[in-house]
């Protein structure tokens, strides 16, 4: 997880990418870069809680989140049968959601402890 946070921080200086339209065939690397740039640009909006920062940033970055999720699912499910691919797609989505929450916490400076109290 720390490596993800560091790579997200390294890209923190990147300007926000414009919202994506559904880009067919976008590479995983491109999708991840667009997502990181959007998260970085939107997470530090003066939110009082991590929950507020996560909700607001996820709304602002929905096209980039969808693009990264779709690219990850394509990469993770290549050659799998439909049932196995569906299970892997759910796992990939959960993992991405967790990474997004951690990235927003890092960018916003808010602690997860604040979200639970």
VENJO-V219405 format. One record per run of one state. SS is the DSSP state (H for helix, E for strand, - for the rest). FROM is the first residue (numbers start at 0). LEN is the number of residues. If there is no record, write none. Layout:
BEGIN
[[SS | FROM | LEN] [SS | FROM | LEN]]
END
This chain:
BEGIN
[[- | 0 | 1] [H | 1 | 9] [- | 10 | 17] [H | 27 | 16] [- | 43 | 6] [H | 49 | 11] [- | 60 | 1] [H | 61 | 16] [- | 77 | 4] [H | 81 | 27] [- | 108 | 3] [H | 111 | 5] [- | 116 | 1]]
END
